[in-house]
Amino acid sequence: MSYVDGFVAPVPVDRLADYKKMARKAGKIWMELGALAYSECVADDVKPGKVTSFPQSVKLKEGEVVVFSWIVYKSRRDRDRIMEKVMADPRLAGYSDPKNLPFDGKRMFFGGFKPIVEF
């Protein structure tokens, strides 16, 4: 079975091009370092819920859109190894400062997941 990191973030619509540029760069690095798949998706059919929802989860503000992302690895062990290399990669050094991110990193959430069904 594989291992998956999932991310959800609020991105200002006027910074979406900057986010895509960052994501393309990051995705190439993740794949180069051993990830099996890397995907970034922008909300298209996502509405606020009555109790919870993607917009509510990131406290979405006017002029923002939700981005949902995931990275697939061969195993948790591979993920830990690859993540360590990615975080140390100098090509992403500019994004270690939250002021340089094209979104509010404080409202992003993420985590690692063990798949229970795969095809």
N, C-alpha and C positions, 0 to 999 in steps of 0.2 A: 504494500500500500504506500501511497505517496504522502506528502505533508504539504499543507497549504497555509500561507499567510494571507490574511484578509485585511483590507483597509477601507475606511469610509471617511471622506473629508468634504468640508464645504469649500467651494472654490468660487471666488468672485467671477462673474461672467466676463468682466473686462480684463481678467487675468488668465482666462482659460487658455489662450495661446501660449502664455508663459508656462502654465502648468503642463501643457502638452509637450513643450520643448524639454522641460525638466524630465517628464515621464519617458520620453523617447530616449534621452541620454541614460537615465537610470535603468530602463529596460534592457538596453544594449549591454550595460555593465553586468546586470544580474544574469543575463543569458550567457555572456562571455565567461562568467565565473561559475556557471554550472546549473542555474535554474532550468527547469524543464519547460516552463511557460510563464509568461508575464502578460497581464491584461489590465488595461485602464478603461473604464466605462463611465460615460456621463449620463446622468439621469434623463430619461425620456418620458417614461410613464410612471411617475412617482408622485403620489399625492400625500398631503398630511393625513395622519390617521386620527381616530378619536382617542386612542390611548397612547400609541407609539407609532413611529414610522421612520423612514430614512431622514426626511427633513427635520423631524423633531429630535432625532438622535444626535444631530450635529448643531442643533439650535440655528437652523438655516435662517439667514437674514435676507431681506429684499436685495435683489441683484446678485444672488449667489445660486449655485447649482451643486447638487450632490455628485461626487465622484466615488465610484465603487471599484476597488482594485483587488487583484489577487495575484499571487506568485505561487507556482507549483514546484515542488522539489521532489527528489527521489525518496527522501526520508527526513525525519527530524534531525538526524545527525548531519545530513548534507545541508539542511537549512541553517543549522547553527554555524557550520563551517563557512558556508557561502555568505551568510549575513555578516559574520565577522570581517570577511574580506571586503564586502561592499562598504561597510561602515568605515573602513580604513582607506578606501580607494580615494586618492587625491583628486580624481576627476569630479567627485561629488562634494569636495571640501566646502565649496561655497554655500551649500545647502545645510551645513551643520549649524549655522546661525539662523534662528527662527525669523529674523528680519529679512532674510533673503528668500524665504519661501513664498510662492505665489498663492498662498492660502493661510488660514489661521490654524496653525498646527496644534493649538490648545484645544480645538474642537474636533480634531481628527481622532478616530479610535481604530485600533488594530489588534490583532492577535493571531496565534498559531492554532491550526485545527488539524485533527486526525480524521481523515475521511472514514465514513462508515459504509458508504455505498459508492462504487466507482464502476464506470463502463468504459 
